[in-house]
Amino acid sequence: MIIQIRVDDRLIHGQVAILWSKELNSKGILVANDRAASNPTISATLKMACPSSQKLLIKSVDDAIRIAKDPRGGSMRIFALVDCVADALKIVEACPEAVGEVNVANVGRFDNSDPAQQVNLIKSVMLNPDELEACRKLVATGVTVIHQVTPTDRKVSVEDLLKTL
């Protein structure tokens, strides 16, 4: 089961590798990212950032969905990483029963869209119009959607944040 999908435009970094994998007691990290899955340089960089205590899979979003749906993974605690809300939505829509929660943590800082079009949902979440729509749809799925940058931060409901816009 995917215990959490974290939306973080950096994918794996120190905070994710050390703090979150320990907090979630995950045995594996699943990077669901089409670009990383098809680019050996990005894959190699992500592998270097992953702690040796974690099994790392770097897959396309479609392949990640197949993994999430596989009954053999039902008892595993998988921590999934995506770099955009739209990819988290795609996974949740395909297999909502396999996802514990979605953490919209760090999004939009490296987005190439027009900054004037972005909505600042909270300090570390800037959403372009497409990502904002995906975020609304994600909340509507009924899966728990939160914002929590570090495990010691308070969980904030993304549904509540969207109501303030």
N, C-alpha and C positions, 0 to 999 in steps of 0.2 A: 504494500500500500504506500502511496505517496503521502507521507505524514504532513508535508507542507510543500507548496510550490512558492518559491520566493521569486518575486519579480525584481531583478536587480540588473541594471544595464552593464555592470562590470562582471556579471556571472560569478566566477570564483575569485575571491580575494581573501585577505587575512581574516577579516571579521566573519565571513561565511565559513571558511575552512576550519577555523579554530572554534569560535564561539557557537555558531549555529549548529554545526554538526554534533558538537558535544551536548548542547541544550536539547536538541531533538532526539538524541541518542540514536542517530541514524547509523546504518551500516554501509550505506551507499549513497553517493551523490550522482544524480542523473542530470546532466546538462542537456536540455532540450532546446537546441538551437541549430537551425538549418545551416547557417554560415559556419559555425564552429565545426559541425559534423563533416563539412565538405572541404575544410581548409586545414591542412596538416600543421601549419605554423600556429594557428589559433589553438588547435587541439593539443599540440605539444606544450604551449604556454599554460593552458588550463591544467594539464597533467602535472606540471611542475608546481602549481599552486595548491594542488590537492594533498591533504595529509595522507600519509601512508596507512593510517588506520581506516581509511574509507576506500571502498571500491568505487571507481569512477567509470561512468559510462557517458560518452558524448555522442548523442544521437540527434537525428532530425526530429522535428516535432511529431511527425507521423510515426516514426519508429518509437518515440517515447510513449505515444498513446498505445501502441501495441504492447510495450513492456508493462504499462500500467494495467492493461486489460488482462494480461497473462495471469492465470490463477496461481502459478508457481510463485509469483511475487506478492501474493496476498498477505503473507506473514512477515515479509521484510519491511523494515522501516526505511523508506527511501525519501531522501531530501532532493527535491527537483528544483532546478534553477532555469529560469527563462529571462530574456532581456527586455521583454515587452508584455504589456497586458494582453494584447491580442493572442499571443501564444499561450498564455495561461488560460484564457477563455477557450481556446480551441481544445486544450486538454480536458478542461472541466466539462465542456459540452459533450465530449466524446465518452467520458467515463467519470461522471460525478461521484459515483459510489467508491471510486478508488482514490479520491482526494480528500484529505482531512481538512485542510484550510489553505487559503492563498494569502500570502503576505506581500502586499504592494509596498515595497520598501524604498527602493532608489530607482527612479525612472525619469527619463527625459533630459538628463544633463548632456547626453551625447546625441540627442535627437537632431537630425538635420532639417527638421521642419522649421517654418517661420516662427521665431520666438514670440512674435506678436500674437500668434494664433494659439499659443500654449496657455493652459489654465494651471495655475499653481494650486494644486489640491492641498498640499501641506509642504513644509520646507523642502523635503527631498523628493517630492513627486510633482513633476511638471508634465502635463498631458496635452498632446496635440489633439485636435478634434476627433480623429479616428481612435486614438487611445482612450479618450474620455468616453466615447460611445462604447468601446469594448469594456471599459471599467463598469459602466452602468449595466451592461448585459451580464457581466461576471457576477455582480451583486444580485441580479435578478435570478440567477441559477439556484440560489438558496444555499450554496456552499459558503461557509464562513470566510469573509474577506476582511482582512485587517491591515493596519499599517503598524509596523514595529521594526525599527532600524536595528536595535540590538536586543538581546534577550532581557536585559535589565530595564528597557524602556517599557512604558505602559502600552498595552494593546489599544489601538484606536480603531473603531469601526469605520471602514471605508464608506459604508452606507451613510453613516452620520456625516462624514466629510462631504459626500456628494450633495447632501441636503443643504449645505451652507453655500453652494454655488448659485 
